[in-house]
Amino acid sequence: MATGGGTDRRIVHGVLIFTQITFGITYVLNKVALNNGVNKIVFSVYRDIVAILFLAPLAYFTERNERTQLNAKLFSAVFLLGFIGVYGAQLLVLTGLSLTSSGFVSIMQSVTPVCAFLIAMVFRLEHIRVKRIDGQAKLLGVILSIAGTFIASVFKGHAVVGASNGFTLDLSPWNLGALVLAANSLCIGAYINLQAPILKHYPAPFSLTALSYVCGMVCLAATGAFTVNLSVWGITKLVDVIAFTYAGIVSSGLNFALQTWCVHKVGPFLVIAYFPLQAIVASFLAFIFLKDSLFLGSIVGGLLIVSGLYLVTWGQVKQKKLDAREEPTEPLIA
């Protein structure tokens, strides 16, 4: 990991603020498009086409020496990556967005890294040493994130900002949307874990992302061909065109490249530390432009999720430092 000087770190902080603000804007624009009646599959197909057009040249010119030949086994893995991380994740997040609000969706996205960690534990790619401080932090973080997700999913509560429809503790469309968003986080968590072994054989992250978008887009287009009327594919409102174009270029393309660069510069902990800004931006814009409310359950659940996220990430960083100290060193004289 490159450390960089003071100027580099200021640039990184600026880039991270930019990415989280633009992510927050994405959810608001997507919500506008859904409110206008744009079909979820149609929106996803157009978004992915734009993302592919952005990522393909980037991958071609920056990774021409890193790409390896795709064999049948590797292509099957890439297709699975696209099916889970693009096809499944996009339909789930748009379904969750249609049932809840932009701010709530951005809050629930913070549980994604924890889901990725849990899936890695199941497949023994990660482990927890409960007797060490890093293991205790990760365990507590997982518990807090699960508790936060549960609270946000089943407890809506009164509106802290905006109009309230009273106390609710039942399986309403909002609660169903929260569960769908939790499933979306699991899909993205699986996508993240699948990337690691594939990148060992195909060490070109931009190219891999572009290929996974192609596979996911093909699955979405095939589903749309059988389930969506031809007339629905026409999008006439400018704001809807802006929404899928913005999502394709900024969220799927530009922000991916920028966050990859930031992780290389300062590591994952600082990148994840800026996640809450996304929820703040989305909630504020949704309140101003969509008159969305922010509910008590979302705030309490979101705080627990973010706290858990910080603990898990801190535990992973601490684990690397402790493991490095425990590694046996070669003697100077044999």
N, C-alpha and C positions, 0 to 999 in steps of 0.2 A: 504493500500500500504506500503510495506516495504521500508525503506529509505536506510539502509545499510551505511557502512562507506566509507572512501575514496577509499579503495581497491576495494570494491564492485562497486562503481561508475566507476572506471577505467575499470573494467571488463565489465560493461554494455556498456560503450562507445566502447570498442573493439568488443564486440558482435554485436552492431548495425552497426559498420563499416563493419564487416564481412558479415552480412546479406544483406546489400545494395550492396556490391560488388558482392556477389554471385547472387543476383537477376539480376544485370546488365549483368553478364555473361550468365544467363539463356536466355535472349532475343536474344543475339548474337548467341548462339548455336541453338536456335529454328529457327532463320532466316536462318542459314546454312542448317538445315534439310529441311526447306521449299524450299530453293533454289535448293536443290538436288532432289526435286520432291516428297518428302514424303507427303502422303495424310494427311490432317488436322485431320480427324476422326481417322485414324490409329494411328497417333502420339499421340492423346489425350488418346486413349484406352490404349496404352502401358505405357504412362506416369502415368495414373491413377492406373494401375495394380501395378506398382513399388511403387507408393505412398501408396497404401493400404497395400502392404507387409511391408512397413516401419512403417506406423502408427498403424496397428493392434496390433503388439506385444507391442508397446509403450503404447497404450490405455489399453491393457489387464493387463499389470503389474502395471501401475501407477493409474488406476481408477477402480480397481475391487470392491472397496467398495463404489464408487460414482454412479455407473450405476444403473438405475432403469429399471423396465420391460417395454418393448415397447408394447403399445396397438395399436389398429388400427388407432386411431386419431393421436397419436404421430408419428407412422410410416409414415402416410400420410404427416405430416409436414416435416419429415426428407427427404422423397422422393422429396417434393417440393423444399427443400433446395438444394438437389443434382441436380435437374433439372435446377434450376436457376443459382446456384453458381458454378457448375462444368460443366454440359452439355452446357448450354447457354454461360457462361462466357468464357470457353476455346475455343469454336468454334469462338466466336466473336473476342477474342484477337489474335488468330492465323490468322483469316481472315484479321484483321487490320494490323498485322505484315507482311503478304504477300503483302499488298498494300502500306506499308510505309517503315519505317526503325526501327531498334532496338532502337536507341536513342529516336526516336519520341514516340514509344510505352511506353518506361519508363517514358517519360515526361508526357504523358497522364494518366499514372497510379496515378499520384499525385492528380488528381481530384476525385478519388474514395472516400476518406473520406468525401469530400464535398457532393458528391452524396448521401452517406449514411446519412448525416445530413439532406439533403433536403427531402429524403424519410421519415425519422423519423419525420420531421415537418408535412408532409402531413398526416401521421397517428397519429399526436399529441403525439408522443413520445418525441419530443423536442419542445421547444418554444423559441421565441425571444422577449425579453423585450426591445423595441426600446428606451426607456427612460433611460436605464442603459448602462454603458460603455461596459459590456459584450455583450449585445444585439446589440449595434451599431457595435462592432467589428465583430460579426458573420454575420450581415447583409452586411457589407462592404466586408467581406471575400467571401460570396456567390456571390456577384455581380462581384468581381474581378475574381473569378474562372470561372463563366459563360462567362465573357468577354474573358478570356484567352482561354477557350475551343473553343469559336466562332472564335477567331483570328487564332488559330492553325488549325482549321478545314477548313476555307475558304481561308486563306492567306498563301501561301507557301513562296513567296518572293525569293530573291537571296540567293545563298549558301554562308554562312559566312565561313564555313570550307568545302573544297572539291570542286568538279566541280559543276557549275551552269547551269541550262537549262533556265535561264531567269525568269522574273516576270510572275507569274500565279495567276489569281483570277477567277477560273472557277471550275466546278465540275469534276475534274480529278480523276483517281484512288486514288491518294494521299488523296484528300479531302474526297472521299467516305470512305477510310480507317480510316480517323480521326473520321468520324461520327460513324463508326462501333465500334471504340475504346471507344467513348463516351457512346455508348449503353452497351459495356462491363463494364464500370465503374458503370452504373446504375444497371446492374445485380449483381455486387459484393456488391454495396450499399444495394440492397434488401437482399442479402445473409447475410450481417452483421446484418441488422435489424431483420431478421427472426430468427437468432441465439439466440437473447436475450430472447424472450418468451419461446423458446424450452428448453434452458438451465435451466430455472426455474423448469421444470418438469423432465429434464434429465441432471443433473449437472455434466456432464463428457465431457469437450470440445474436448479432443483428440478422444474419442469414437464417439462423434457426427460428427467430421470431417471425421473420417474413414468411418462411415456409409453413409455420404453424398457423399463421393467419390465412394463408392460401387454403390449407386443409379445412380449417374451421369455416371459412367463407363458402367453400364447396358444399359442406354439410348443410349450412344454413340455406344456401340457394336451392339445394335439392329438397329440403323440407318445405321451403316456400313454394316451390313449383307444384307441390301436391296439396298444399294447405291454404294458399293465399290466392285470391282471385287476381286476375291480371290487372284489373283496374286499380287495385290497391297499391301497385308498384309505382304508380305515378305520384310524385311529390311536387306540389305546386307552390307551397308557401315558402318564402325566402328564409324565414327563421328556422324551418325544419331542415332545409338544405345546409344552412349555417351550422346547425346542431350536429349533423352527422359528419360534415366536413371538418369541423373543429375537433370532434371526438377522434376522428381518424388520424388527423395530422398531429394535433397537440397531445392528446392523452395516449394514443397507441404508438405514436411515432416519436415525436420530439421529447416528451417527458421520459420515455424509456431510455433514450440515449443520454439525456442529461443526468438521470438518476444513476445510470451505470457509471458515468464519469465521476459523479460525486462519491459513490462507494469506493471507487479506485483512489480518490484523493484523500478521503477522511474516514472511510470505513462505514459499516452499516448503522452504527448506533446513532450518529448525528443525523443521518438521512431519516431514520425512523422517528427521531425526536421531533421532526417537523410535521408529522402526520396530523396532530390535532388542528393545525392551522387550516387544513382542508375542510374539516367539519365546521369551523368557525365561519369561514368564507361562504360555504354552501348554505349554512343556516341563515346567515345575514342576508345574502342575496335572495334566498327563497322567501324570507319574510318580507323583503322590500318589493319584489316583483311578482311573487306568487301568493302572497298573503298566507304563507305556511306558518303553522304554530310549532313551537319547540316545547316538548312535553317533559315532565319531571322524570319519567322512566327512562327517556332517552339520555337525559343529562347524567343521572345516577349510573345507568348502565355504561354510558360512554366513558365516564371518569374511571370506573373499574376496569374497563377494557384497556384504556390507555395506560393506566397504572400497571396492569398486568403485562402489557406490551413492553413497557420500559424495563420491568424486572427481568423478563425473559431475555431481552436483548442485552441488558447489562450482564446477566448471568453468562451468556454466550461469550461476550468479550472477556469477562473475568476468567472463564474456563480456559480460553486460549493462553492467557498470561500464566495461569497456574500450571497448565500442562507443559508450557515451555520451560518453567522452572524445574519441573520434575523429570524432564528428559535427561537421560544420562549423557554426560559429556565425555568425549574421547580424551584419554590421558595424553599429556604432552610427550611423555616418554614411555614407549611400550615396554 
